Amino acid sequence: VKDFIFQLCRVSRMEIAGYGGHVGSKANDVDLTAVHYRKQHTLLQDTAGRYNQPDIYSLQKLVEVTHYNMDSRPRLIFATIWNIVSSHLTSTSLHNNAAVAIYAVDSFRQLSLQFLQREELGVFEFQRKFLKPFEAVMSKCRNSSVKEFLLKAIEQIILMFESDEEESSTSIRSGWRPILAVIGLASKDEDDKIANLGFAMLTTQLRKSLLNKEASSSTVPIRADKFVDLVDALLMYTSGPREDKSSVSIDHLV
């Protein structure tokens, strides 16, 4: 299965990069390294001279195969599959073509919504490992529209799966670390819109945590690991380039 998925990722790269890959072609000799792949063929020109978006057929099939294997494979087996898939989706999310990159981020979102419906298993922290690629994309992406879409995807995940009840089987647990890291990374962005969106999301989480703490002392108001990650995200805004957000972040810390 891993070999099949690896080859499917390779075919997807060739399609998006504009290489044929047909029998007798030099597909195996092409440069498919991450840097070259992300820069190759922002738009493809057909025989009539018209420009078309890159082909994402194999990428779509890769997402479908991942959906199926997620529910049918043991988690430790699926973890090895996910390493291959997430690497390809991460590279595609950093593609120069915004439409291709957004499709890859949306694939991450769909797969994450499916994965988070499964119960977290103790110390394995599968959620953290599964959502880690979001952090990589946010830190390396230079396209504001892609980063905005990514933050919106994170916001949807939080709305659907956040829960302060320890017994909830489908709540975010170890996944808080990459989620809050993505929100914190927005503080360093050159685009004010991205920074404002990230700060609004972080402020919402802080307010919810404080309200829960004031509302009830009989239940656990916030997971200890989430609290640490919230503080780390807040510190990123404190040391960020925007004085207004730095001041508000310091007030929250105090």
C-alpha positions, 0 to 999 in steps of 0.5 A, a space after each residue: 500500500 505504501 508503495 502504491 501511495 508513493 507512486 500516486 504521489 509521484 504521478 500527482 507531482 508530474 501532473 501538476 508540474 506539467 510532465 506527461 508521464 506516458 509510456 516511453 516518456 522521460 518522466 523518470 528523469 525529470 526533476 521532482 525535488 520540492 523546490 523545483 516542483 513548487 516553481 514549475 509551471 504556474 500555468 500550463 499552455 495547451 496545444 492551442 496556446 491557451 493557458 490552463 490550470 495544472 491537472 490535479 486528477 491524481 491529487 484528488 485520487 490520492 485524497 480519496 485513497 487516504 480517506 479509505 485507508 484512514 478508516 480501514 487501517 490500524 493507526 500505526 499503519 496509517 501513520 506511515 501512510 500519512 507521512 507519505 501523503 502529508 509530505 506531498 500535500 505540504 509541498 503542493 500547499 506551497 505551490 506557486 499556483 494559488 489554486 493548486 495550493 488552496 486545493 491541497 490545504 482544503 484536502 488537509 482540512 477534509 482529512 483532518 475533519 475525518 481524522 478528528 472524529 476518531 478517539 485520541 489514544 492516550 500517549 500516542 498523540 496522533 492528533 498532533 502528528 496528523 495536524 503538524 503539516 498545517 504548521 509547516 505550511 503556515 511557516 513557509 507559505 508566502 501567499 496571503 490567500 493560501 494562509 488566510 484559507 488555512 486559518 479559516 480551515 483551522 477555525 472550522 476545526 476548532 469550532 467542530 471539535 473543541 471541547 472542555 470535557 475530558 471525557 469527550 471522545 472526539 475533542 481536540 487534545 494533542 492537536 492543540 499544539 500545532 493548531 495554536 502554533 499556526 495561530 501564533 505564526 500569523 503574528 509574524 506575517 507581513 500581511 496585517 489581514 493575516 495577523 489580525 485574523 490569527 490574533 482574533 482567533 487566539 483572543 477567542 480561545 483566551 476568552 473562552 478559557 477564562 469564561 469557563 474558569 469563572 463559570 465553574 470550578 467543579 470541572 477542568 476548565 482547560 487542559 494543561 497542555 492547551 494552556 501552555 500552548 496558548 501562552 506560547 502563541 500569546 508570546 509570539 504576538 508579544 514579540 511580534 512586529 505590531 505594537 498594538 498587538 504586543 501591548 494587548 498580548 502583554 495585558 492578557 499575560 498579566 
